[in-house]
Amino acid sequence: MASSLRWFRRHSKLLMVFFGVGLMAVFGLGSVVSMINPGDLTAGREDPVIAKWKGGDITRNDLRSLQTRHFQTMRFLDGLRFAAAKQKGDEFQSLAIPISRVAQGGNFNQDDVDVRLLYKILMNELAKEEGIVVNEDMVDEYLGQIRGYVPMSANDMAAINREVNQGQAAMESIRRHLQFELAAQQMDRLVAVTIEGSHPRIPRIPNPLDAIELYTKSNRRIECQVLPVEVNTDVVSESPSESEIRKIFDEGKYSYPQVDREKPGFKIGKKVRIQYFVANRDNFLQNEINKLTD
């Protein structure tokens, strides 16, 4: 318990920052995460609770399992890029936005990894609140972007996964975790926040409220039925009488013409009478030069 408490004390400020920003992003949706409560870290418990969420807990084993799936997925994506680059050569270019890693190179620190994993969980929960869903087609599209759309079959990608993960992760498990990562990535970009050491921030203009509203507008779908409207095609053959024309003119002689008016308007707007002249400097100079004598 003392070790766990030291961990939370050491990172309390950072945890408060990203939990607080995440909670503000869902404005009015209620608390997604309760404050991390040291009292939940029961002494002697083999699987202590790390954080409490609306509707569930995050335990140490949950975090370890997520960490394993994250590293397996990263190894698969790296292997996929390597295989595509080997096939395409110098022309290869990965088109996908990279998923943020919880550990960079050899700089592995378990405390930092835990913080970044908790951040991903937070972003994923917020994505659920906002209705952001990553389906199978989106996973396929992301895998296509990762490999620069170099042709590969499902069997080819499964073989890459078996090789890089030594058969320890099923392809279905990789795909499910990709859904988790992509949802967290979308929410992270939506609220425009990052945590220290994650990845360079991309400049984003909308604030969270505007961004969520724009996302909802661009992704809202409705079903509608188009009904035909019959139009009277009768041709008017009679001409109006002089008195009818005068009546219509009198009704609209003080109104300006407007396309949205039911009745016509005949008042003429203000006009400006303009006179102008044009002078050509080059012609003037040439005429004067022609008058010069030797």
Disulfide bonds with the S-S distance in Angstrom:
none
